[in-house]
Amino acid sequence: MDKLTSAQKKFLKGKAHHLEPVVMVGKSGVTQNLIKLTKDSLAAHELIKVRFVEFKEEKKRLAQEIAGKTNSIMVGMIGHVAMLYRQNPNQEKRRIELPHAT
């Protein structure tokens, strides 16, 4: 899955609304540990929030970098929080059923 339709992104933003950020980008920036934590969180939840505590002026670029390194898709950004999605490759373990692309 490389692309999401605007309807799918809207659906995922709604799903992410109640979620708390599970990954925090602090003064160390985007480190190997942060990438590993993000990958593990995506594997467990598929849809996560990443809060930018530091590097707020670079958050869009860094969120795209994190998405690229974790093979995920940036669904959107609200304030200093990015929403990332990566569909579980195992169909039986998928937690989120996306609306079909039209």
N, CA, C and O atoms as a GROMACS GRO file, in nm:
protein
  408
    1MET      N    1   0.084  -0.118   0.000
    1MET     CA    2   0.000   0.000   0.000
    1MET      C    3   0.089   0.124   0.000
    1MET      O    4   0.157   0.154   0.098
    2ASP      N    5   0.087   0.196  -0.112
    2ASP     CA    6   0.171   0.314  -0.125
    2ASP      C    7   0.094   0.443  -0.110
    2ASP      O    8   0.149   0.543  -0.064
    3LYS      N    9  -0.030   0.442  -0.147
    3LYS     CA   10  -0.110   0.564  -0.147
    3LYS      C   11  -0.243   0.539  -0.079
    3LYS      O   12  -0.296   0.428  -0.079
    4LEU      N   13  -0.296   0.646  -0.020
    4LEU     CA   14  -0.430   0.643   0.037
    4LEU      C   15  -0.514   0.745  -0.037
    4LEU      O   16  -0.465   0.851  -0.077
    5THR      N   17  -0.641   0.714  -0.054
    5THR     CA   18  -0.731   0.813  -0.113
    5THR      C   19  -0.764   0.917  -0.007
    5THR      O   20  -0.738   0.896   0.112
    6SER      N   21  -0.819   1.029  -0.048
    6SER     CA   22  -0.855   1.133   0.049
    6SER      C   23  -0.963   1.081   0.144
    6SER      O   24  -0.964   1.119   0.261
    7ALA      N   25  -1.052   0.996   0.096
    7ALA     CA   26  -1.156   0.938   0.183
    7ALA      C   27  -1.093   0.845   0.288
    7ALA      O   28  -1.136   0.844   0.403
    8GLN      N   29  -0.992   0.769   0.248
    8GLN     CA   30  -0.924   0.681   0.342
    8GLN      C   31  -0.848   0.762   0.447
    8GLN      O   32  -0.847   0.727   0.565
    9LYS      N   33  -0.783   0.871   0.403
    9LYS     CA   34  -0.712   0.958   0.498
    9LYS      C   35  -0.809   1.020   0.598
    9LYS      O   36  -0.781   1.026   0.717
   10LYS      N   37  -0.924   1.065   0.549
   10LYS     CA   38  -1.025   1.123   0.636
   10LYS      C   39  -1.074   1.020   0.738
   10LYS      O   40  -1.090   1.051   0.855
   11PHE      N   41  -1.096   0.897   0.692
   11PHE     CA   42  -1.137   0.788   0.779
   11PHE      C   43  -1.034   0.764   0.889
   11PHE      O   44  -1.069   0.750   1.006
   12LEU      N   45  -0.905   0.759   0.851
   12LEU     CA   46  -0.798   0.734   0.947
   12LEU      C   47  -0.780   0.850   1.044
   12LEU      O   48  -0.752   0.828   1.162
   13LYS      N   49  -0.797   0.973   0.998
   13LYS     CA   50  -0.790   1.088   1.088
   13LYS      C   51  -0.898   1.079   1.195
   13LYS      O   52  -0.874   1.111   1.311
   14GLY      N   53  -1.016   1.035   1.155
   14GLY     CA   54  -1.125   1.015   1.252
   14GLY      C   55  -1.090   0.907   1.354
   14GLY      O   56  -1.117   0.922   1.473
   15LYS      N   57  -1.030   0.800   1.306
   15LYS     CA   58  -0.988   0.691   1.396
   15LYS      C   59  -0.879   0.737   1.492
   15LYS      O   60  -0.875   0.695   1.607
   16ALA      N   61  -0.790   0.825   1.444
   16ALA     CA   62  -0.676   0.870   1.524
   16ALA      C   63  -0.716   0.974   1.627
   16ALA      O   64  -0.640   0.999   1.721
   17HIS      N   65  -0.831   1.033   1.612
   17HIS     CA   66  -0.871   1.145   1.698
   17HIS      C   67  -0.857   1.114   1.847
   17HIS      O   68  -0.807   1.197   1.923
   18HIS      N   69  -0.900   0.997   1.889
   18HIS     CA   70  -0.899   0.963   2.032
   18HIS      C   71  -0.766   0.904   2.079
   18HIS      O   72  -0.748   0.882   2.199
   19LEU      N   73  -0.673   0.878   1.988
   19LEU     CA   74  -0.546   0.816   2.025
   19LEU      C   75  -0.452   0.913   2.096
   19LEU      O   76  -0.452   1.033   2.067
   20GLU      N   77  -0.374   0.862   2.187
   20GLU     CA   78  -0.267   0.938   2.250
   20GLU      C   79  -0.138   0.914   2.173
   20GLU      O   80  -0.119   0.805   2.119
   21PRO      N   81  -0.048   1.013   2.166
   21PRO     CA   82   0.081   0.990   2.100
   21PRO      C   83   0.160   0.880   2.171
   21PRO      O   84   0.169   0.879   2.294
   22VAL      N   85   0.217   0.788   2.093
   22VAL     CA   86   0.297   0.680   2.151
   22VAL      C   87   0.446   0.700   2.126
   22VAL      O   88   0.530   0.635   2.190
   23VAL      N   89   0.480   0.790   2.035
   23VAL     CA   90   0.620   0.820   2.004
   23VAL      C   91   0.640   0.970   2.021
   23VAL      O   92   0.560   1.050   1.973
   24MET      N   93   0.748   1.007   2.091
   24MET     CA   94   0.780   1.148   2.113
   24MET      C   95   0.916   1.180   2.050
   24MET      O   96   1.015   1.110   2.076
   25VAL      N   97   0.921   1.284   1.968
   25VAL     CA   98   1.047   1.329   1.910
   25VAL      C   99   1.100   1.438   2.002
   25VAL      O  100   1.046   1.548   2.008
   26GLY      N  101   1.208   1.405   2.074
   26GLY     CA  102   1.266   1.497   2.170
   26GLY      C  103   1.394   1.558   2.119
   26GLY      O  104   1.417   1.569   1.999
   27LYS      N  105   1.480   1.598   2.214
   27LYS     CA  106   1.602   1.670   2.177
   27LYS      C  107   1.701   1.586   2.098
   27LYS      O  108   1.788   1.642   2.031
   28SER      N  109   1.690   1.454   2.104
   28SER     CA  110   1.780   1.367   2.027
   28SER      C  111   1.740   1.360   1.880
   28SER      O  112   1.820   1.320   1.795
   29GLY      N  113   1.617   1.399   1.849
   29GLY     CA  114   1.571   1.398   1.711
   29GLY      C  115   1.532   1.259   1.664
   29GLY      O  116   1.490   1.174   1.743
   30VAL      N  117   1.547   1.236   1.535
   30VAL     CA  118   1.511   1.108   1.475
   30VAL      C  119   1.632   1.015   1.485
   30VAL      O  120   1.726   1.023   1.406
   31THR      N  121   1.627   0.926   1.584
   31THR     CA  122   1.736   0.832   1.608
   31THR      C  123   1.694   0.692   1.565
   31THR      O  124   1.578   0.668   1.531
   32GLN      N  125   1.789   0.600   1.566
   32GLN     CA  126   1.758   0.459   1.534
   32GLN      C  127   1.657   0.404   1.634
   32GLN      O  128   1.567   0.329   1.596
   33ASN      N  129   1.672   0.441   1.762
   33ASN     CA  130   1.577   0.393   1.863
   33ASN      C  131   1.436   0.445   1.837
   33ASN      O  132   1.339   0.371   1.855
   34LEU      N  133   1.424   0.570   1.795
   34LEU     CA  134   1.294   0.627   1.764
   34LEU      C  135   1.232   0.555   1.646
   34LEU      O  136   1.112   0.527   1.646
   35ILE      N  137   1.312   0.524   1.544
   35ILE     CA  138   1.261   0.452   1.427
   35ILE      C  139   1.215   0.312   1.468
   35ILE      O  140   1.110   0.265   1.423
   36LYS      N  141   1.293   0.244   1.551
   36LYS     CA  142   1.256   0.110   1.597
   36LYS      C  143   1.126   0.115   1.678
   36LYS      O  144   1.036   0.032   1.657
   37LEU      N  145   1.115   0.212   1.769
   37LEU     CA  146   0.994   0.227   1.848
   37LEU      C  147   0.873   0.253   1.758
   37LEU      O  148   0.764   0.199   1.781
   38THR      N  149   0.892   0.336   1.657
   38THR     CA  150   0.784   0.367   1.564
   38THR      C  151   0.743   0.242   1.485
   38THR      O  152   0.624   0.216   1.469
   39LYS      N  153   0.841   0.166   1.436
   39LYS     CA  154   0.810   0.042   1.364
   39LYS      C  155   0.734  -0.056   1.453
   39LYS      O  156   0.635  -0.115   1.410
   40ASP      N  157   0.780  -0.072   1.577
   40ASP     CA  158   0.713  -0.163   1.671
   40ASP      C  159   0.570  -0.118   1.701
   40ASP      O  160   0.478  -0.199   1.708
   41SER      N  161   0.553   0.013   1.718
   41SER     CA  162   0.420   0.067   1.747
   41SER      C  163   0.326   0.049   1.628
   41SER      O  164   0.209   0.016   1.645
   42LEU      N  165   0.378   0.072   1.508
   42LEU     CA  166   0.297   0.051   1.387
   42LEU      C  167   0.259  -0.095   1.371
   42LEU      O  168   0.147  -0.126   1.329
   43ALA      N  169   0.350  -0.185   1.402
   43ALA     CA  170   0.321  -0.328   1.392
   43ALA      C  171   0.210  -0.368   1.490
   43ALA      O  172   0.127  -0.453   1.459
   44ALA      N  173   0.209  -0.305   1.606
   44ALA     CA  174   0.110  -0.339   1.708
   44ALA      C  175  -0.025  -0.271   1.684
   44ALA      O  176  -0.130  -0.330   1.710
   45HIS      N  177  -0.022  -0.147   1.633
   45HIS     CA  178  -0.146  -0.068   1.626
   45HIS      C  179  -0.190  -0.026   1.486
   45HIS      O  180  -0.306   0.008   1.468
   46GLU      N  181  -0.101  -0.027   1.389
   46GLU     CA  182  -0.125   0.018   1.252
   46GLU      C  183  -0.136   0.170   1.239
   46GLU      O  184  -0.081   0.228   1.145
   47LEU      N  185  -0.207   0.235   1.330
   47LEU     CA  186  -0.227   0.380   1.326
   47LEU      C  187  -0.176   0.439   1.457
   47LEU      O  188  -0.222   0.401   1.564
   48ILE      N  189  -0.080   0.531   1.447
   48ILE     CA  190  -0.022   0.590   1.568
   48ILE      C  191  -0.007   0.741   1.552
   48ILE      O  192  -0.016   0.795   1.442
   49LYS      N  193   0.016   0.806   1.666
   49LYS     CA  194   0.047   0.948   1.666
   49LYS      C  195   0.190   0.967   1.714
   49LYS      O  196   0.237   0.897   1.803
   50VAL      N  197   0.259   1.063   1.652
   50VAL     CA  198   0.396   1.099   1.688
   50VAL      C  199   0.395   1.247   1.727
   50VAL      O  200   0.360   1.333   1.646
   51ARG      N  201   0.433   1.276   1.852
   51ARG     CA  202   0.435   1.414   1.900
   51ARG      C  203   0.576   1.472   1.886
   51ARG      O  204   0.674   1.408   1.921
   52PHE      N  205   0.582   1.594   1.836
   52PHE     CA  206   0.709   1.666   1.825
   52PHE      C  207   0.724   1.760   1.944
   52PHE      O  208   0.664   1.867   1.949
   53VAL      N  209   0.804   1.716   2.042
   53VAL     CA  210   0.833   1.798   2.160
   53VAL      C  211   0.942   1.900   2.125
   53VAL      O  212   0.939   2.013   2.172
   54GLU      N  213   1.036   1.858   2.043
   54GLU     CA  214   1.142   1.944   1.991
   54GLU      C  215   1.133   1.942   1.838
   54GLU      O  216   1.052   1.868   1.782
   55PHE      N  217   1.215   2.021   1.772
   55PHE     CA  218   1.221   2.026   1.625
   55PHE      C  219   1.086   2.062   1.564
   55PHE      O  220   1.050   2.014   1.456
   56LYS      N  221   1.010   2.147   1.632
   56LYS     CA  222   0.875   2.182   1.586
   56LYS      C  223   0.877   2.254   1.452
   56LYS      O  224   0.784   2.240   1.372
   57GLU      N  225   0.983   2.330   1.426
   57GLU     CA  226   0.990   2.403   1.298
   57GLU      C  227   1.021   2.309   1.182
   57GLU      O  228   1.001   2.347   1.066
   58GLU      N  229   1.070   2.189   1.210
   58GLU     CA  230   1.104   2.091   1.106
   58GLU      C  231   1.011   1.971   1.106
   58GLU      O  232   1.040   1.869   1.044
   59LYS      N  233   0.899   1.982   1.175
   59LYS     CA  234   0.814   1.865   1.198
   59LYS      C  235   0.761   1.800   1.070
   59LYS      O  236   0.754   1.677   1.063
   60LYS      N  237   0.724   1.878   0.970
   60LYS     CA  238   0.670   1.818   0.847
   60LYS      C  239   0.776   1.735   0.776
   60LYS      O  240   0.749   1.623   0.732
   61ARG      N  241   0.896   1.790   0.764
   61ARG     CA  242   1.005   1.718   0.699
   61ARG      C  243   1.042   1.593   0.779
   61ARG      O  244   1.061   1.486   0.722
   62LEU      N  245   1.052   1.607   0.911
   62LEU     CA  246   1.089   1.493   0.995
   62LEU      C  247   0.980   1.386   0.997
   62LEU      O  248   1.010   1.267   0.999
   63ALA      N  249   0.854   1.428   0.995
   63ALA     CA  250   0.745   1.330   0.991
   63ALA      C  251   0.751   1.249   0.862
   63ALA      O  252   0.729   1.128   0.863
   64GLN      N  253   0.781   1.315   0.750
   64GLN     CA  254   0.796   1.244   0.623
   64GLN      C  255   0.916   1.150   0.627
   64GLN      O  256   0.911   1.040   0.573
   65GLU      N  257   1.024   1.195   0.691
   65GLU     CA  258   1.143   1.110   0.704
   65GLU      C  259   1.112   0.986   0.787
   65GLU      O  260   1.151   0.875   0.750
   66ILE      N  261   1.041   1.004   0.898
   66ILE     CA  262   1.002   0.890   0.983
   66ILE      C  263   0.912   0.795   0.903
   66ILE      O  264   0.930   0.673   0.908
   67ALA      N  265   0.816   0.850   0.830
   67ALA     CA  266   0.726   0.768   0.749
   67ALA      C  267   0.805   0.687   0.646
   67ALA      O  268   0.779   0.568   0.626
   68GLY      N  269   0.902   0.751   0.582
   68GLY     CA  270   0.984   0.681   0.483
   68GLY      C  271   1.066   0.569   0.543
   68GLY      O  272   1.075   0.460   0.485
   69LYS      N  273   1.125   0.594   0.659
   69LYS     CA  274   1.211   0.493   0.722
   69LYS      C  275   1.131   0.379   0.785
   69LYS      O  276   1.187   0.273   0.812
   70THR      N  277   1.001   0.400   0.809
   70THR     CA  278   0.919   0.296   0.870
   70THR      C  279   0.821   0.234   0.771
   70THR      O  280   0.734   0.155   0.810
   71ASN      N  281   0.833   0.270   0.643
   71ASN     CA  282   0.742   0.221   0.539
   71ASN      C  283   0.596   0.248   0.574
   71ASN      O  284   0.508   0.164   0.551
   72SER      N  285   0.572   0.365   0.630
   72SER     CA  286   0.436   0.402   0.665
   72SER      C  287   0.393   0.524   0.582
   72SER      O  288   0.471   0.578   0.504
   73ILE      N  289   0.270   0.564   0.602
   73ILE     CA  290   0.214   0.678   0.530
   73ILE      C  291   0.173   0.783   0.633
   73ILE      O  292   0.107   0.752   0.732
   74MET      N  293   0.213   0.908   0.608
   74MET     CA  294   0.168   1.016   0.695
   74MET      C  295   0.026   1.052   0.655
   74MET      O  296   0.000   1.099   0.544
   75VAL      N  297  -0.066   1.029   0.747
   75VAL     CA  298  -0.208   1.053   0.722
   75VAL      C  299  -0.238   1.202   0.733
   75VAL      O  300  -0.320   1.254   0.658
   76GLY      N  301  -0.172   1.269   0.826
   76GLY     CA  302  -0.195   1.410   0.846
   76GLY      C  303  -0.117   1.462   0.964
   76GLY      O  304  -0.046   1.386   1.032
   77MET      N  305  -0.130   1.592   0.988
   77MET     CA  306  -0.063   1.653   1.101
   77MET      C  307  -0.155   1.759   1.159
   77MET      O  308  -0.209   1.842   1.087
   78ILE      N  309  -0.171   1.754   1.289
   78ILE     CA  310  -0.250   1.854   1.361
   78ILE      C  311  -0.161   1.909   1.471
   78ILE      O  312  -0.120   1.835   1.560
   79GLY      N  313  -0.133   2.038   1.464
   79GLY     CA  314  -0.044   2.099   1.562
   79GLY      C  315   0.095   2.038   1.552
   79GLY      O  316   0.156   2.041   1.445
   80HIS      N  317   0.143   1.985   1.662
   80HIS     CA  318   0.276   1.923   1.665
   80HIS      C  319   0.267   1.771   1.668
   80HIS      O  320   0.359   1.703   1.714
   81VAL      N  321   0.156   1.718   1.618
   81VAL     CA  322   0.133   1.573   1.621
   81VAL      C  323   0.108   1.522   1.479
   81VAL      O  324   0.019   1.569   1.408
   82ALA      N  325   0.189   1.423   1.438
   82ALA     CA  326   0.173   1.358   1.308
   82ALA      C  327   0.103   1.224   1.328
   82ALA      O  328   0.124   1.157   1.429
   83MET      N  329   0.020   1.187   1.232
   83MET     CA  330  -0.048   1.058   1.235
   83MET      C  331   0.012   0.971   1.126
   83MET      O  332   0.016   1.010   1.009
   84LEU      N  333   0.058   0.853   1.164
   84LEU     CA  334   0.120   0.760   1.070
   84LEU      C  335   0.039   0.631   1.065
   84LEU      O  336  -0.016   0.585   1.165
   85TYR      N  337   0.033   0.573   0.944
   85TYR     CA  338  -0.041   0.449   0.924
   85TYR      C  339   0.043   0.352   0.842
   85TYR      O  340   0.105   0.388   0.742
   86ARG      N  341   0.043   0.227   0.887
   86ARG     CA  342   0.104   0.119   0.809
   86ARG      C  343   0.017  -0.004   0.827
   86ARG      O  344   0.001  -0.055   0.938
   87GLN      N  345  -0.039  -0.051   0.717
   87GLN     CA  346  -0.127  -0.168   0.721
   87GLN      C  347  -0.046  -0.292   0.756
   87GLN      O  348   0.063  -0.313   0.702
   88ASN      N  349  -0.100  -0.375   0.844
   88ASN     CA  350  -0.034  -0.499   0.881
   88ASN      C  351  -0.038  -0.592   0.760
   88ASN      O  352  -0.144  -0.613   0.702
   89PRO      N  353   0.078  -0.649   0.722
   89PRO     CA  354   0.080  -0.738   0.605
   89PRO      C  355  -0.001  -0.866   0.626
   89PRO      O  356  -0.048  -0.927   0.529
   90ASN      N  357  -0.017  -0.908   0.752
   90ASN     CA  358  -0.094  -1.027   0.784
   90ASN      C  359  -0.241  -0.988   0.795
   90ASN      O  360  -0.279  -0.918   0.889
   91GLN      N  361  -0.323  -1.033   0.701
   91GLN     CA  362  -0.463  -0.992   0.697
   91GLN      C  363  -0.538  -1.028   0.825
   91GLN      O  364  -0.630  -0.956   0.864
   92GLU      N  365  -0.501  -1.137   0.891
   92GLU     CA  366  -0.570  -1.180   1.012
   92GLU      C  367  -0.538  -1.089   1.132
   92GLU      O  368  -0.615  -1.083   1.228
   93LYS      N  369  -0.425  -1.018   1.127
   93LYS     CA  370  -0.385  -0.932   1.238
   93LYS      C  371  -0.421  -0.785   1.216
   93LYS      O  372  -0.392  -0.701   1.301
   94ARG      N  373  -0.484  -0.754   1.104
   94ARG     CA  374  -0.522  -0.616   1.077
   94ARG      C  375  -0.627  -0.569   1.176
   94ARG      O  376  -0.724  -0.639   1.204
   95ARG      N  377  -0.605  -0.449   1.229
   95ARG     CA  378  -0.697  -0.391   1.326
   95ARG      C  379  -0.791  -0.290   1.260
   95ARG      O  380  -0.900  -0.264   1.312
   96ILE      N  381  -0.750  -0.235   1.147
   96ILE     CA  382  -0.828  -0.130   1.082
   96ILE      C  383  -0.867  -0.176   0.942
   96ILE      O  384  -0.782  -0.215   0.862
   97GLU      N  385  -0.995  -0.170   0.914
   97GLU     CA  386  -1.046  -0.203   0.782
   97GLU      C  387  -1.072  -0.072   0.709
   97GLU      O  388  -1.164   0.002   0.743
   98LEU      N  389  -0.990  -0.045   0.608
   98LEU     CA  390  -1.003   0.081   0.533
   98LEU      C  391  -1.123   0.074   0.439
   98LEU      O  392  -1.156  -0.032   0.387
   99PRO      N  393  -1.188   0.190   0.417
   99PRO     CA  394  -1.289   0.192   0.312
   99PRO      C  395  -1.222   0.166   0.177
   99PRO      O  396  -1.108   0.205   0.157
  100HIS      N  397  -1.290   0.103   0.088
  100HIS     CA  398  -1.232   0.067  -0.042
  100HIS      C  399  -1.205   0.192  -0.125
  100HIS      O  400  -1.283   0.288  -0.126
  101ALA      N  401  -1.092   0.188  -0.196
  101ALA     CA  402  -1.057   0.298  -0.287
  101ALA      C  403  -1.151   0.293  -0.406
  101ALA      O  404  -1.184   0.186  -0.458
  102THR      N  405  -1.194   0.409  -0.448
  102THR     CA  406  -1.287   0.412  -0.563
  102THR      C  407  -1.218   0.457  -0.688
  102THR      O  408  -1.281   0.466  -0.793
   0.00000   0.00000   0.00000
